[in-house]
Amino acid sequence: MKDYSLHNCHDCNAAPGQQHMDGCDTEHCSVCGGQRMCCDCVGHDKDFAKWTGIWPGFAEATLLGLDLNEFARKGYHDIFFVKKGKDAPQAVSGAPGNSAQQTNGADGPSAHA
């Protein structure tokens, strides 16, 4: 049975609603949607990318009937993790979120709790 309770971030120990620590491998970039520690995007919004208590994309993928790898292959990270709007910064060319990528934690948060 899957564990649907909220947990602290497995990497930086941020509590639900808190910002990730710099260098956290779980934080997504609000500009490109990729793993924040692997991109060079300018204008990342740490408040937009706060830890929710649930592995990034797990709730959305579950609702869509997908696993996290399929969620990433379909490019849904761009829909859910990229801050949109006229004032939102643009991703740099070649940033990790600009192409489908393998997502860690395909089994959801229970594998990383």
Residue frames as qw, qx, qy, qz and C-alpha x, y, z in Angstrom:
[[0.000, 0.888, 0.460, 0.000, 0.00, 0.00, 0.00],
 [0.395, 0.515, -0.023, 0.760, 1.31, 3.44, -0.94],
 [0.354, -0.511, -0.431, 0.654, 2.03, 5.99, 1.76],
 [0.165, 0.718, 0.385, 0.556, 0.04, 9.16, 0.98],
 [0.415, -0.830, -0.227, 0.296, 1.09, 11.12, 4.06],
 [0.268, 0.923, -0.173, 0.215, 3.21, 14.26, 3.81],
 [0.857, -0.256, -0.040, 0.446, 6.93, 13.90, 4.46],
 [0.177, -0.847, 0.263, 0.427, 9.94, 16.17, 4.74],
 [0.611, 0.697, -0.351, -0.134, 12.11, 16.37, 1.62],
 [0.979, -0.119, 0.001, 0.166, 14.34, 13.29, 1.46],
 [0.677, 0.395, -0.121, 0.609, 17.42, 15.36, 0.50],
 [0.167, 0.456, -0.234, 0.843, 17.34, 18.70, 2.33],
 [0.253, -0.352, -0.796, 0.423, 14.75, 17.82, 5.00],
 [0.203, -0.123, -0.041, -0.971, 12.51, 20.81, 4.15],
 [0.259, 0.335, 0.796, -0.432, 9.13, 20.46, 5.84],
 [0.231, 0.600, 0.684, 0.346, 5.99, 20.76, 3.68],
 [0.009, 0.958, 0.282, 0.045, 5.55, 24.43, 2.71],
 [0.407, -0.767, 0.253, 0.426, 9.23, 25.32, 3.21],
 [0.491, 0.777, -0.361, -0.160, 11.79, 26.23, 0.57],
 [0.960, 0.062, -0.095, 0.258, 14.36, 23.62, -0.40],
 [0.480, -0.712, 0.274, 0.434, 17.95, 24.20, 0.72],
 [0.382, 0.768, -0.418, -0.298, 20.41, 25.24, -2.00],
 [0.123, 0.447, -0.879, -0.111, 21.79, 22.18, -3.78],
 [0.643, 0.055, 0.649, -0.403, 18.78, 19.97, -3.00],
 [0.066, -0.119, 0.856, 0.498, 18.43, 17.24, -5.64],
 [0.169, 0.506, 0.842, -0.079, 14.62, 17.23, -5.39],
 [0.129, 0.688, 0.185, -0.689, 13.93, 20.91, -6.10],
 [0.537, 0.523, 0.541, 0.382, 12.59, 21.67, -9.57],
 [0.210, -0.130, 0.132, 0.960, 13.55, 24.87, -11.41],
 [0.295, 0.664, 0.518, -0.452, 10.59, 27.23, -11.78],
 [0.210, 0.656, -0.325, -0.648, 12.05, 28.48, -15.08],
 [0.359, 0.360, -0.757, -0.412, 12.77, 25.28, -17.04],
 [0.882, -0.156, -0.031, -0.444, 11.03, 22.60, -14.93],
 [0.770, 0.257, -0.553, 0.188, 14.19, 20.49, -14.67],
 [0.749, -0.456, -0.318, 0.361, 16.19, 19.56, -11.62],
 [0.072, -0.996, 0.023, -0.036, 17.30, 22.89, -10.13],
 [0.573, -0.648, 0.400, 0.301, 20.78, 21.74, -9.18],
 [0.654, 0.072, 0.584, 0.475, 21.47, 20.84, -12.84],
 [0.369, 0.769, 0.399, 0.338, 20.39, 24.05, -14.57],
 [0.400, -0.097, -0.055, 0.910, 21.78, 27.55, -15.05],
 [0.016, -0.724, -0.527, -0.445, 18.47, 29.37, -15.36],
 [0.129, 0.066, -0.291, 0.946, 18.23, 32.90, -14.01],
 [0.423, -0.223, -0.071, -0.875, 15.11, 34.02, -12.13],
 [0.469, -0.206, -0.859, 0.017, 14.24, 30.80, -10.29],
 [0.454, -0.518, 0.075, -0.721, 11.44, 31.43, -7.76],
 [0.199, 0.137, -0.905, 0.350, 12.17, 29.41, -4.62],
 [0.429, 0.095, 0.509, -0.740, 8.71, 30.17, -3.22],
 [0.733, 0.283, -0.250, -0.566, 7.05, 28.73, -6.33],
 [0.672, 0.273, -0.688, -0.016, 9.18, 25.58, -5.97],
 [0.408, -0.473, 0.579, -0.524, 8.55, 24.97, -2.24],
 [0.146, 0.044, -0.988, 0.039, 8.45, 21.41, -0.98],
 [0.592, -0.258, -0.242, -0.724, 4.84, 20.22, -0.85],
 [0.580, -0.290, 0.652, -0.394, 5.39, 17.11, 1.24],
 [0.874, 0.290, 0.376, -0.099, 4.78, 14.88, -1.79],
 [0.565, -0.158, 0.536, 0.608, 7.39, 13.75, -4.33],
 [0.212, 0.513, -0.183, -0.811, 7.30, 16.27, -7.26],
 [0.439, 0.221, -0.607, -0.625, 4.82, 15.11, -9.87],
 [0.005, -0.047, -0.988, 0.149, 3.57, 12.10, -7.88],
 [0.335, 0.448, 0.591, -0.581, 0.07, 13.47, -7.20],
 [0.446, 0.562, -0.207, -0.665, -0.30, 14.79, -10.76],
 [0.264, 0.298, -0.866, -0.301, 0.98, 11.55, -12.34],
 [0.131, 0.162, 0.935, -0.287, -1.25, 9.42, -10.12],
 [0.422, 0.521, 0.354, -0.652, -4.30, 11.48, -11.06],
 [0.479, 0.571, -0.395, -0.536, -3.39, 11.10, -14.75],
 [0.972, 0.034, 0.200, -0.122, -2.83, 7.34, -14.35],
 [0.638, 0.646, -0.359, 0.217, 0.91, 7.60, -15.18],
 [0.785, -0.398, -0.122, 0.459, 4.13, 6.68, -13.45],
 [0.191, -0.868, 0.084, 0.451, 6.68, 9.46, -12.97],
 [0.415, -0.222, 0.610, 0.637, 8.86, 8.38, -15.90],
 [0.256, 0.545, 0.695, 0.394, 5.91, 8.58, -18.31],
 [0.104, -0.917, -0.296, 0.245, 4.93, 11.92, -16.71],
 [0.291, -0.671, 0.327, 0.599, 8.41, 13.28, -17.61],
 [0.393, 0.062, 0.724, 0.563, 8.48, 11.72, -21.10],
 [0.173, 0.731, 0.624, 0.216, 5.20, 13.45, -21.93],
 [0.264, 0.364, -0.012, 0.893, 6.68, 16.80, -20.84],
 [0.405, -0.755, -0.468, -0.214, 4.16, 17.37, -18.05],
 [0.564, -0.399, -0.252, 0.677, 6.92, 18.73, -15.81],
 [0.189, 0.169, 0.204, 0.945, 6.72, 21.85, -17.99],
 [0.343, -0.597, -0.472, -0.550, 3.03, 22.26, -17.19],
 [0.664, -0.654, -0.362, -0.017, 3.25, 21.71, -13.44],
 [0.699, -0.448, -0.100, 0.548, 6.72, 22.95, -12.44],
 [0.382, 0.190, 0.194, 0.883, 7.36, 25.96, -14.71],
 [0.013, 0.627, 0.393, -0.672, 6.10, 29.32, -13.53],
 [0.325, 0.510, 0.578, 0.549, 4.06, 30.89, -16.33],
 [0.047, -0.892, -0.333, 0.300, 3.09, 34.48, -16.98],
 [0.450, 0.852, 0.027, 0.267, 4.24, 37.56, -18.77],
 [0.150, -0.882, 0.400, -0.198, 6.84, 38.35, -16.09],
 [0.916, -0.265, 0.289, 0.081, 8.20, 34.80, -15.79],
 [0.103, -0.685, 0.611, 0.383, 11.83, 34.38, -16.87],
 [0.838, 0.412, -0.246, -0.261, 12.62, 32.27, -19.93],
 [0.899, -0.268, 0.302, 0.169, 14.55, 29.00, -19.73],
 [0.037, -0.700, 0.583, 0.411, 18.06, 28.92, -21.13],
 [0.784, 0.395, -0.374, -0.299, 18.57, 26.83, -24.24],
 [0.612, 0.264, -0.728, 0.162, 19.55, 23.28, -23.36],
 [0.362, -0.393, 0.556, -0.637, 18.31, 23.51, -19.77],
 [0.072, -0.052, 0.992, -0.089, 17.40, 20.11, -18.32],
 [0.403, 0.410, 0.644, -0.505, 13.66, 20.78, -18.30],
 [0.408, 0.552, -0.231, -0.689, 13.55, 21.63, -21.99],
 [0.551, 0.229, -0.732, -0.329, 13.65, 17.98, -23.06],
 [0.889, -0.326, -0.149, -0.284, 12.08, 14.84, -21.66],
 [0.182, 0.543, -0.743, 0.347, 14.25, 13.41, -18.93],
 [0.622, -0.235, -0.741, 0.088, 14.20, 10.47, -16.58],
 [0.386, -0.681, 0.140, -0.606, 12.69, 11.43, -13.24],
 [0.195, 0.196, -0.866, 0.416, 14.06, 9.96, -10.04],
 [0.305, 0.064, 0.668, -0.676, 11.55, 8.24, -7.84],
 [0.394, -0.030, -0.652, -0.647, 9.38, 6.41, -10.35],
 [0.393, -0.336, -0.853, 0.067, 7.75, 4.56, -7.48],
 [0.313, -0.801, -0.273, -0.431, 6.63, 7.79, -5.78],
 [0.169, -0.769, 0.363, -0.499, 7.37, 9.26, -2.40],
 [0.890, -0.408, 0.148, -0.140, 7.33, 5.99, -0.47],
 [0.896, 0.228, -0.082, 0.372, 10.55, 5.01, -2.22],
 [0.394, 0.517, -0.201, 0.733, 12.21, 8.21, -1.00],
 [0.500, -0.773, -0.086, -0.381, 10.73, 8.72, 2.44]]
